Amino acid sequence: MERKTFGSMMFHARKSLDISQKEFAKKLGVNFTYISKLENDHADYPASINLIKKICQLLNLDENEMLSLSGRIETEDKQAISNLMIKHPKFRELIHKMSRDESFATEIINQL
């Protein structure tokens, strides 16, 4: 089974819509070779947050999942996480426990 990556998600979504790399690149305003590199997870740098949002919009992909797979995090989210880590020293431990234990994460999130 293929590992889920930013590139594989983008590739399969684009192919399912029968859009060529050149056509897709034109819609995004980038070079088609960059699309190829992104899809093969060989880009020298990750796509910008704005480009990821455009990709998600055009390919009907979940923006949060794609931002996560790309390693990008919005400035506002980064600041919120940083503030919580400063104010609550155990916050980092909580995040790691949630990432290891899906049922625990679901339980915590359902309390919101």
Backbone as CSV, one residue per row, in Angstrom:
resi,resn,N_x,N_y,N_z,CA_x,CA_y,CA_z,C_x,C_y,C_z
1,MET,0.845,-1.188,0.000,0.000,0.000,0.000,0.890,1.251,0.000
2,GLU,0.539,2.180,-0.843,1.314,3.407,-0.973,1.130,4.281,0.270
3,ARG,2.239,4.840,0.734,2.211,5.737,1.886,1.537,7.038,1.472
4,LYS,0.683,7.568,2.340,-0.008,8.824,2.049,0.968,9.982,2.252
5,THR,1.238,10.699,1.171,2.102,11.875,1.223,1.376,13.027,0.545
6,PHE,1.915,14.218,0.741,1.364,15.387,0.058,1.335,15.131,-1.447
7,GLY,2.453,14.663,-1.976,2.567,14.440,-3.410,1.619,13.382,-3.932
8,SER,1.515,12.261,-3.216,0.634,11.184,-3.695,-0.830,11.610,-3.660
9,MET,-1.208,12.354,-2.627,-2.592,12.848,-2.544,-2.889,13.793,-3.708
10,MET,-1.948,14.692,-3.956,-2.108,15.654,-5.038,-2.184,14.936,-6.391
11,PHE,-1.273,13.996,-6.612,-1.221,13.253,-7.870,-2.539,12.521,-8.136
12,HIS,-3.007,11.752,-7.154,-4.220,10.955,-7.356,-5.457,11.839,-7.549
13,ALA,-5.522,12.938,-6.822,-6.669,13.842,-6.986,-6.651,14.490,-8.373
14,ARG,-5.473,14.918,-8.807,-5.366,15.554,-10.126,-5.728,14.554,-11.223
15,LYS,-5.192,13.337,-11.122,-5.479,12.307,-12.127,-6.966,11.945,-12.153
16,SER,-7.597,11.909,-10.979,-9.021,11.553,-10.927,-9.891,12.602,-11.616
17,LEU,-9.380,13.836,-11.685,-10.098,14.908,-12.384,-9.651,15.045,-13.835
18,ASP,-8.741,14.156,-14.256,-8.237,14.123,-15.629,-7.658,15.473,-16.067
19,ILE,-6.808,16.028,-15.197,-6.145,17.302,-15.484,-4.657,17.016,-15.679
20,SER,-4.079,17.519,-16.746,-2.644,17.315,-16.977,-1.830,18.198,-16.033
21,GLN,-0.572,17.843,-15.862,0.312,18.664,-15.029,0.424,20.071,-15.605
22,LYS,0.536,20.176,-16.925,0.675,21.495,-17.562,-0.575,22.342,-17.348
23,GLU,-1.733,21.724,-17.511,-3.001,22.438,-17.319,-3.145,22.879,-15.856
24,PHE,-2.798,21.983,-14.948,-2.907,22.280,-13.524,-1.934,23.394,-13.127
25,ALA,-0.718,23.301,-13.637,0.296,24.320,-13.342,-0.175,25.699,-13.817
26,LYS,-0.781,25.726,-14.980,-1.272,26.991,-15.528,-2.348,27.582,-14.617
27,LYS,-3.247,26.743,-14.114,-4.306,27.212,-13.203,-3.717,27.760,-11.907
28,LEU,-2.589,27.187,-11.491,-1.948,27.615,-10.242,-0.953,28.754,-10.436
29,GLY,-0.546,28.972,-11.681,0.431,30.017,-11.960,1.854,29.613,-11.600
30,VAL,2.150,28.311,-11.773,3.500,27.808,-11.507,3.975,26.998,-12.709
31,ASN,5.246,26.660,-12.724,5.819,25.840,-13.785,5.396,24.386,-13.588
32,PHE,5.101,23.688,-14.685,4.654,22.302,-14.560,5.722,21.390,-13.955
33,THR,6.984,21.776,-14.077,8.029,20.942,-13.471,7.937,20.981,-11.946
34,TYR,7.463,22.109,-11.409,7.275,22.199,-9.957,6.145,21.273,-9.518
35,ILE,5.093,21.174,-10.326,3.985,20.254,-10.034,4.520,18.827,-9.985
36,SER,5.343,18.462,-10.950,5.935,17.129,-10.990,6.762,16.863,-9.733
37,LYS,7.567,17.844,-9.351,8.398,17.679,-8.151,7.541,17.547,-6.898
38,LEU,6.477,18.341,-6.802,5.589,18.233,-5.645,4.937,16.854,-5.593
39,GLU,4.438,16.398,-6.741,3.743,15.107,-6.780,4.669,13.941,-6.475
40,ASN,5.926,14.091,-6.789,6.899,13.033,-6.516,7.628,13.235,-5.184
41,ASP,7.176,14.229,-4.426,7.783,14.561,-3.130,9.275,14.813,-3.255
42,HIS,9.663,15.498,-4.346,11.065,15.825,-4.591,11.313,17.328,-4.750
43,ALA,10.359,18.143,-4.331,10.541,19.593,-4.444,11.629,20.042,-3.476
44,ASP,12.395,21.037,-3.899,13.462,21.571,-3.054,12.898,22.301,-1.835
45,TYR,11.653,22.731,-1.921,10.998,23.439,-0.825,9.505,23.131,-0.909
46,PRO,8.831,23.109,0.246,7.390,22.820,0.203,6.618,23.975,-0.416
47,ALA,5.466,23.668,-0.919,4.597,24.701,-1.478,4.229,25.697,-0.384
48,SER,3.985,26.928,-0.785,3.553,27.947,0.176,2.154,27.601,0.682
49,ILE,1.803,28.171,1.802,0.462,27.934,2.351,-0.597,28.377,1.351
50,ASN,-0.394,29.524,0.712,-1.374,30.004,-0.276,-1.504,29.053,-1.453
51,LEU,-0.374,28.504,-1.919,-0.432,27.564,-3.037,-1.131,26.275,-2.606
52,ILE,-0.859,25.813,-1.411,-1.518,24.603,-0.911,-3.028,24.818,-0.862
53,LYS,-3.446,25.977,-0.409,-4.882,26.278,-0.361,-5.496,26.263,-1.761
54,LYS,-4.777,26.817,-2.751,-5.272,26.807,-4.133,-5.343,25.380,-4.664
55,ILE,-4.319,24.580,-4.367,-4.298,23.175,-4.793,-5.512,22.452,-4.219
56,CYS,-5.758,22.639,-2.940,-6.882,21.982,-2.276,-8.211,22.401,-2.878
57,GLN,-8.328,23.678,-3.158,-9.565,24.192,-3.742,-9.811,23.583,-5.124
58,LEU,-8.775,23.552,-5.955,-8.928,23.032,-7.319,-9.115,21.519,-7.361
59,LEU,-8.525,20.810,-6.392,-8.583,19.344,-6.411,-9.560,18.763,-5.389
60,ASN,-10.286,19.645,-4.701,-11.253,19.198,-3.687,-10.591,18.335,-2.608
61,LEU,-9.445,18.798,-2.115,-8.725,18.094,-1.068,-8.904,18.819,0.255
62,ASP,-8.777,18.076,1.348,-8.897,18.657,2.679,-7.674,19.525,2.980
63,GLU,-7.921,20.790,3.207,-6.837,21.752,3.421,-5.998,21.410,4.659
64,ASN,-6.639,21.061,5.759,-5.891,20.744,6.981,-4.989,19.533,6.792
65,GLU,-5.502,18.524,6.127,-4.699,17.321,5.885,-3.496,17.637,4.993
66,MET,-3.737,18.409,3.944,-2.652,18.728,3.023,-1.614,19.644,3.665
67,LEU,-2.049,20.594,4.474,-1.093,21.442,5.195,-0.243,20.578,6.117
68,SER,-0.879,19.646,6.779,-0.155,18.748,7.680,0.834,17.878,6.918
69,LEU,0.390,17.291,5.821,1.272,16.427,5.026,2.448,17.202,4.433
70,SER,2.234,18.486,4.162,3.305,19.299,3.575,4.312,19.772,4.621
71,GLY,3.925,19.679,5.886,4.794,20.177,6.947,4.603,21.656,7.213
72,ARG,3.638,22.250,6.551,3.355,23.676,6.740,2.352,23.848,7.877
73,ILE,2.491,24.926,8.582,1.540,25.277,9.625,1.316,26.782,9.546
74,GLU,0.073,27.190,9.622,-0.250,28.608,9.514,0.362,29.369,10.685
75,THR,0.766,30.585,10.427,1.413,31.429,11.443,0.549,31.548,12.690
76,GLU,-0.736,31.750,12.492,-1.662,31.883,13.625,-1.677,30.608,14.471
77,ASP,-1.691,29.445,13.823,-1.687,28.170,14.550,-0.359,27.959,15.262
78,LYS,0.728,28.296,14.586,2.059,28.156,15.168,2.175,29.009,16.434
79,GLN,1.661,30.218,16.368,1.710,31.123,17.523,0.850,30.585,18.661
80,ALA,-0.328,30.075,18.342,-1.218,29.535,19.371,-0.564,28.350,20.080
81,ILE,0.065,27.461,19.308,0.738,26.299,19.887,1.910,26.746,20.750
82,SER,2.674,27.694,20.263,3.811,28.212,21.007,3.365,28.817,22.336
83,ASN,2.306,29.606,22.290,1.780,30.213,23.522,1.327,29.162,24.526
84,LEU,0.644,28.130,24.040,0.191,27.065,24.933,1.368,26.313,25.552
85,MET,2.414,26.100,24.773,3.590,25.390,25.289,4.281,26.213,26.376
86,ILE,4.257,27.524,26.232,4.868,28.398,27.232,4.018,28.434,28.505
87,LYS,2.714,28.589,28.331,1.816,28.728,29.476,1.561,27.398,30.199
88,HIS,1.607,26.310,29.444,1.285,24.999,30.010,2.397,24.006,29.643
89,PRO,3.354,23.823,30.520,4.507,22.958,30.216,4.135,21.530,29.799
90,LYS,2.982,21.035,30.235,2.592,19.662,29.880,1.863,19.583,28.533
91,PHE,1.672,20.730,27.883,0.972,20.743,26.598,1.692,19.896,25.557
92,ARG,3.006,19.994,25.520,3.800,19.210,24.565,3.580,17.718,24.792
93,GLU,3.579,17.323,26.044,3.331,15.917,26.397,1.942,15.486,25.930
94,LEU,0.959,16.366,26.104,-0.410,16.080,25.672,-0.474,15.867,24.162
95,ILE,0.170,16.731,23.403,0.167,16.611,21.938,0.775,15.274,21.511
96,HIS,1.883,14.908,22.113,2.539,13.657,21.750,1.683,12.447,22.131
97,LYS,1.032,12.505,23.280,0.160,11.399,23.678,-1.014,11.282,22.712
98,MET,-1.567,12.426,22.313,-2.688,12.409,21.370,-2.265,11.847,20.018
99,SER,-1.035,12.137,19.591,-0.583,11.639,18.294,-0.314,10.133,18.326
100,ARG,0.005,9.604,19.497,0.269,8.162,19.625,-0.995,7.353,19.879
101,ASP,-2.003,7.972,20.482,-3.192,7.246,20.933,-4.446,7.912,20.369
102,GLU,-4.938,7.364,19.269,-6.074,7.981,18.574,-7.333,8.011,19.432
103,SER,-7.572,6.975,20.217,-8.780,6.970,21.057,-8.694,8.055,22.135
104,PHE,-7.500,8.261,22.687,-7.305,9.330,23.664,-7.537,10.689,22.993
105,ALA,-6.983,10.872,21.794,-7.161,12.131,21.064,-8.638,12.393,20.801
106,THR,-9.354,11.374,20.368,-10.783,11.512,20.091,-11.542,11.889,21.346
107,GLU,-11.205,11.255,22.456,-11.849,11.556,23.740,-11.634,13.020,24.131
108,ILE,-10.417,13.506,23.998,-10.111,14.893,24.349,-10.839,15.853,23.408
109,ILE,-10.790,15.577,22.124,-11.399,16.462,21.128,-12.919,16.491,21.299
110,ASN,-13.519,15.365,21.630,-14.982,15.316,21.806,-15.442,16.121,23.011
111,GLN,-14.534,16.462,23.903,-14.872,17.283,25.053,-15.003,18.763,24.696
112,LEU,-14.566,19.121,23.497,-14.631,20.536,23.088,-16.047,20.964,22.767
